[in-house]
Amino acid sequence: MLRRGDEGPEVVELQQRLQQLRLYTGEADGVYDRSVEDAVSRYQRARGIRENGTYGPQTRRSLESETTEP
């Protein structure tokens, strides 16, 4: 589970996957900030996922099924 305030390579991968879907336009800097949280929330709302801006198992499975590994 990733959430705002987390940092590291897993966040970079999340950012890059969100960039593939044009949901995140910031730099893939490995920081789960407000803009990443907003992008994840938009993704979740569009797909009926209820993880509220956190990058949990359901969101991860869904996002990985729609994107390629960066």
Secondary structure, 3 states (H helix, E strand, C coil): CECCCCECHHHHHHHHHHHHCCCCCCCCCCECCHHHHHHHHHHHHHHCCCCCCCECHHHHHHHHHHCCCC
